[in-house]
């Protein structure tokens, strides 16, 4: 039985340079990522801000479920609308809508341009420039809108280059997409073009929207939660529990896949090949591997349950035989650990502690003993499990019980503030690229299939770390303790 500190990857003959490798990989049966990184569904790691940043960098974020159904669905919508490509169902008004009503709509939805539609046909558009200095708020928008005679539109399927040229020519920031009979099909904004240019490796769906996943449990409210998430546009549902090889999880995976076949379903967490095959048989599009390896998890100590992470990944990978991808969840401290997890059979890596403390993680920055910190806690901690929307059901406990009745399988703590997560992702992916260069792997699949390990002793691990020197300046990708 082995974990990350028990092994090293062996170098091999290589013609591959780190800068030339491809980090594209499979997240689920139907979703590919541009980097093999997933942010954990933890309430101190992933909400919409982290999910947006993850997708922009080529990975994906999984929204935690420690919030009510409406709030989690709203988080999904924030991600899906942040970079829309073409907004398929934009908010509209009629010519009779008053300017006051229009301003209220734009403020409530944080938008600046609204198509004006009558009897299903586009008759104009009204933007912030039209309302900025308007004082008569009771007049209809038809008085101030850009009408059909000056309206710039494009047909569905128009090329990106032509749309950009049109925006430039007319010095406008929004263009309406219309059908053959002038019916509204969507809205395209220059802001989305700029975002796409800034993040060319973004992970997007077929409509050009950022991808996002969301965690659900197995409780009675799960059907309503899944329905709301799917309606909001979620790409993947993670049936997220501490013990994925249980009847409730397997049946919930089967139910989600049967009722929402268009959505990718992930089951977890597991640590054995038998568990993986059970979830595969239930229709899972990926499985999540890891029981107890996380820095804030105490399951292995409290319950005596788990399996060292490299062995767990290897066991699941051998059972699945590449039928669906597996996500290695937990225990990652360095970028080298990511390479080891992929070498053992993982397609993607889920991380919590490495992203906790970043600017995009939820929570306030705290000043303590001369240094800045952010809170980080396990979803099995008392704080996370308590309350009506807590994570007690993830550990098959009663959320209605008082705190003194809960049996925690995690702790609450703090981690140093790390700044923007993009810097962390850059270092992690840089380390992975180096590993692929050392092993002669030009793509992730090469590393998965061809990696060779050597077992090491504690003395070998001590030799691997910095030794016999006092560190005077911290490296951005190496922190001990």
Secondary structure as GFF3:
##gff-version 3
##sequence-region A 1 481
A	DSSP	three_ten_helix	4	6	.	.	.	ID=ss1
A	DSSP	beta_strand	7	9	.	.	.	ID=ss2
A	DSSP	three_ten_helix	18	20	.	.	.	ID=ss3
A	DSSP	beta_strand	25	26	.	.	.	ID=ss4
A	DSSP	beta_strand	32	33	.	.	.	ID=ss5
A	DSSP	beta_strand	37	39	.	.	.	ID=ss6
A	DSSP	alpha_helix	48	56	.	.	.	ID=ss7
A	DSSP	beta_strand	60	63	.	.	.	ID=ss8
A	DSSP	alpha_helix	69	82	.	.	.	ID=ss9
A	DSSP	beta_strand	92	93	.	.	.	ID=ss10
A	DSSP	alpha_helix	99	109	.	.	.	ID=ss11
A	DSSP	beta_strand	113	118	.	.	.	ID=ss12
A	DSSP	beta_strand	121	127	.	.	.	ID=ss13
A	DSSP	alpha_helix	128	131	.	.	.	ID=ss14
A	DSSP	three_ten_helix	141	143	.	.	.	ID=ss15
A	DSSP	beta_strand	146	147	.	.	.	ID=ss16
A	DSSP	three_ten_helix	148	150	.	.	.	ID=ss17
A	DSSP	beta_strand	153	155	.	.	.	ID=ss18
A	DSSP	alpha_helix	160	170	.	.	.	ID=ss19
A	DSSP	beta_strand	174	178	.	.	.	ID=ss20
A	DSSP	beta_strand	184	189	.	.	.	ID=ss21
A	DSSP	alpha_helix	190	198	.	.	.	ID=ss22
A	DSSP	beta_strand	213	216	.	.	.	ID=ss23
A	DSSP	alpha_helix	222	232	.	.	.	ID=ss24
A	DSSP	beta_strand	236	240	.	.	.	ID=ss25
A	DSSP	alpha_helix	247	259	.	.	.	ID=ss26
A	DSSP	beta_strand	264	270	.	.	.	ID=ss27
A	DSSP	alpha_helix	273	282	.	.	.	ID=ss28
A	DSSP	beta_strand	286	289	.	.	.	ID=ss29
A	DSSP	alpha_helix	299	302	.	.	.	ID=ss30
A	DSSP	alpha_helix	309	320	.	.	.	ID=ss31
A	DSSP	beta_strand	325	329	.	.	.	ID=ss32
A	DSSP	alpha_helix	335	344	.	.	.	ID=ss33
A	DSSP	beta_strand	348	351	.	.	.	ID=ss34
A	DSSP	beta_strand	366	368	.	.	.	ID=ss35
A	DSSP	beta_strand	371	377	.	.	.	ID=ss36
A	DSSP	alpha_helix	382	385	.	.	.	ID=ss37
A	DSSP	three_ten_helix	392	395	.	.	.	ID=ss38
A	DSSP	three_ten_helix	403	405	.	.	.	ID=ss39
A	DSSP	beta_strand	412	416	.	.	.	ID=ss40
A	DSSP	alpha_helix	421	439	.	.	.	ID=ss41
A	DSSP	alpha_helix	444	450	.	.	.	ID=ss42
A	DSSP	beta_strand	453	455	.	.	.	ID=ss43
A	DSSP	alpha_helix	458	464	.	.	.	ID=ss44
###
